[in-house]
């Protein structure tokens, strides 16, 4: 199954979110994927708490409806004084909400997305029915431009962001001196084993989680400007189709840093789609060469050209990092969690340490989007990190939040510090891996 992505631009999402104050929108239904059908709508949207419908038409209008109560398929008229309709046509600074016509007036009929004045998925199709005056009053020309045909209909769960904690639950120093110190720590790191100059870190995650963007972002910090070496984007299937190993060169010295970030195909739910666990195992053991072209329907065979038969410790993976989109934590499908669990079991069998990298923290919490320094004061981010830790079976200390560079043209100090902190943690756990090997060799010698 393809990754479900929002059609809203970030600017449009900000404008719509402004109607709620500090709130996050989580996509739960997309008609072009789940079907223009009331039954599918009810299946995806019932018992979700406050929700927002966002509809699109060819005229360019973005409009919809908000309710603060559950859809429960009762068939009854529901009073909801917080409910409203809205329209965003590109000319308004922020959308104007249309409230119910009078106090105590019904807001919607609980049989699907039915607001009487505006009925979405009309006749189980890509259309609306418009009847201003029933429940809500509005000018059809301003609401939807009199264009009743839909090109898309999405539903978002509206999640209020809790207030910030008075004290951060992880201490971070947010200044240029700290950034310089982190860069020096990374540049001067050594494995403690003569045959290994670089720690090999494998990035594994769902399509679109930000694996390739993470490499580009770390690379940007050391280059001193935003750059994009690895392919990134928002395609429904993995843009990374090869196994790639990326070295990072430190500043003006052009000397490779003691870390190699290894990128793979994204994980997908379906059979014969995304990274296969057999290919994953081959990567961990050092059998897969750089630029090997993945074939999801046929794992790498020993006799194949891309199979690396002669490998040493420096070719193996020394730390596995699971990359997860923070904004989609609550939407992780059961099959995806099962895949992560299977990969975790295999990695544990081989004694390789593991971390979880939570990307896009700014998209998961508006308070963090306003100021990245709020990341460890955000109760929402902390809750999502705890949820991921529980789902993947890791400790909270193994979960690290970051923000990748995506649309920026210039570096940001606070973004850099989060990125560098994550790299330092990767090197620390890789160092633990090498320490264990050293102890094993000592025990054998005794």
Secondary structure, 3 states (H helix, E strand, C coil): CCCCCCCCCHHHHHHHHCCCCCEEEEEEEEHHHHCCCHHHHHHHHECCCCEEEEEEECCCCEEEEEECCCECCCCCEEECCCCEEEEECCCCCCCCCECECCCCCEEEEECCEECCCEEECHHHCCEEEECCCCCECCCHHHHHCCCCEEEEEEEEEEEECCCCCCCCCCCCCCCHHHHHHHHHHHHCCCCCCCCCCCEEEEEEEECCCCHHHHHHHHHHHHHCCCCCCCCCCCCCCCCCCEEEEEEEEEHHHCEEEEEEEEECCCECCCCCCECCHHHHHHHHHCCECCCEECCCCCCCCCCCCCECCCCCHHHCCCEEEEEEEHHHHHHCCHHHHHHHHHHHHHHHHCCCEEEEEEECHHHHCHHHHHCHHHHHCCHHHHHHHHHHHHHHCCCHHHEEECCCCCCCCCCCHHHHHHHHHHHHHHHHHHHHHHHHHHHHHHHHHC
